[in-house]
Structures are given as structure tokens and as C-alpha cells.
Amino acid sequence: MTNPAIFADRAQAGKADETQQLAPKFDANGLITAVACDWKTNEVLMVAFMNAETLKMTIEIGEAVYWSRSRSEIWHKGQTSGNTQKIREILIDCDQDCLVLKVEQAGDAACHTGRRSCFYRAVPFGDAALKQGMTSPLNLRVVDDERKFDPEAVYGKK
Amino acid sequence: MTNPAIFADRAQAGKADETQQLAPKFDANGLITAVACDWKTNEVLMVAFMNAETLKMTIEIGEAVYWSRSRSEIWHKGQTSGNTQKIREILIDCDQDCLVLKVEQAGDAACHTGRRSCFYRAVPFGDAALKQGMTSPLNLRVVDDERKFDPEAVYGKK
């Protein structure tokens, strides 16, 4: 699609890190990274991608609409699970190649595994990593194992 | 570089979204996205990338080390500005293609513009966007204009 009128031409918008015009930078695949955070706690819930079309849709309808790279299709989050993300704020970074979405997460679960956040495992570092020896794959630590829904019931058996 | 021993082979680690082995998925350019958040408030400070080598360095030294795509070099954050990021926690998402770093940000500024966060401008959406007409580039709203340092003094004139 051609660039929607709501996006400034990057060459004309002035320096991306100071301009007050929306001039998003899409990557070679036409995508921009979007970090969805809980609007109250700031907790990162998930990271996904938008193309120009789905960013425009998100801005228009006030719900998160991503581009699914695995399915190559528009992904209006929550259409299958019911767990939509109502937009409370959209932030863009200095070079305008990344978005932060502050969202009100329906069902309190963003992850397809049924957990609140996709980031439910911790990677050891420093002494904890050294203790594991650094010679074989590091063991992750589950920091949140509460399922807000049963993925099989919602998505069907995979 | 060959895959460090601390990373499991993705084919052998089992399903990425449930395994407890660290099996990061690097993209076609060998990179994984890293979202740096304030360890106390969860505020997203910046989003950058790591390759296998700099992820391993981050795990070992407990400070954020990124891969600079623009300079094609290892980027130990804060080596120029002094604004290092001490790691407090590293989280990895369900499909292990994205990291969240909870960091203690030296100097209280992650952005090269001197601001606390790179995400210092808001994108209008819904009614606020419609009011602007949707026929020309949307105007961003600056939500944080406080400079923690003077970028020219730190990085020199650009």
C-alpha cells in the first residue's frame, strides 16, 4: 500500500528524533516493532509488529492491530481469544522505528499460553549464570506460571 | 561466531514457548530485540538489538551490551555517555525472539537526546487523531521534555 497521509515523508519531516510530525520508519519488510505494556503497571505484555496499514487501523479504532509475520495477515489482537487490547496511549521513540502501546488488556492475558505476559521466564545472568557453568544451555526460571485461560480451550489443540 | 554453548539448539530445546532451556531465536540478521525498562517503574526506556555475542556478554557482565546496527559494532551502552545500564533482571518471551531487560539506568537517561526514555512523544489516536483530519501527517505530543544531560556536551556537535 502507499504510505497513508497521516505519516510524514521521512525525508521531509526533519530530524526524526526531534520533529513533532509522525514519520514512522518501517524496516525492509515494511514493519515497525510495537511493545504492548499494561497501561497501569507498565509491565511489558508482548512485542509484535505493525505495518503501515495496521498502524493506521490501530490509530483509527483505538485497539491494537498487528501484522502477523507467521500468518502474513492482519492480526486484530483478541479476535480469537477475546483478549483485545484497548489503547490508552501510543508512544514513539526518538528515531521513530519503535512504538510503545499502553493497553488495557481484556482477560488480563496477552500471551497465547494463557499467561498475563509473554515474558514469563527469566534468564540467569552474572553469578547465577556462572554457577550454571556457562558450558551448556542456561536454565530459565519461570517467574509467572498462572494461566488466565486454557489455551487448548481457546485456540484448540495444536 | 558459532552459537555459544549457553544457548540451546532451537531444534533440540523442545517447544520454545514452554521449554526451560535458553534457546534464543535470532532473526535473519542474527539479531534479537531487547526492550530496556526501568527496573523499579517498568517504564520502557529504549529498544535495541543484540546478537549472540553481545547477549552472552550481557549475561556475563550484568550490564547491557547491544549490537549497533548503524555502526555495525558492539555497543556497550554508556561507554561514551557514562549512562550504563546495570541489569537487574532479564526476561525472555514465549517464542524466545525478544528480551526484556530490567535495568538500573545510570544518569537516569537512556535516550541520546538526554531524555529519560526514548519514548518521549505520544501519537494521537481515536478522536484526537480524527480531530487532526487524518489527511495530513499527525502531530506528535511531547510528554517528557526534561533533559538529564546536554547531548552536545556528551556526544559533541552532530
Interface residues (C-beta under 8 A of the other chain):
Chain A: A5 I6 F7 A8 A13 D17 E18 T19 Q20 Q21 L22 A23 T33 V35 C37 T41 N42 E43 V44 M46 V47 T58 I59 E60 I61 G62 I87 E89 I90 L91 I92 D93 C94 D95 C98 L99 V100 C111 H112 T113 R115 C118 F119 Y120 R121 A122 V123 P124 F125 G126 A129 L130 Q132 M134 T135 S136 P137 L138 N139 L140 R141 V142 V143
Chain B: A5 I6 F7 A8 A13 D17 E18 T19 Q20 Q21 L22 A23 T33 V35 C37 T41 N42 E43 V44 M46 V47 T58 I59 E60 I61 G62 I87 E89 I90 L91 I92 D93 C94 D95 C98 L99 V100 C111 H112 T113 R115 C118 F119 Y120 R121 A122 V123 P124 F125 G126 A129 L130 Q132 M134 T135 S136 P137 L138 N139 L140 R141 V142 V143
